[in-house]
Amino acid sequence: MEGKALTERLRQWPVSLKNYVQELQMEMRRVTWPNRKQVQATTVVVIVSVFAFAAYFAVVDSIVARAITRVFDFFAK
């Protein structure tokens, strides 16, 4: 019984693959792609955001590191 099901699935594989590729092509035709100006604008937003978050986390990390160091120094005495 398992052999028949596997054989049937193997026979259907090329048909399934063809259907998948056709559906993929149809779906890609429906996609609205951003123009160059939109891509540049969103890229700038992403880069600025990354640097802003990096600066924020650097400050927070520095504050937390100092606090932990002070706690350790307090208990080490």
Long-range contacts (C-beta under 8 A, 24 or more apart in sequence): none
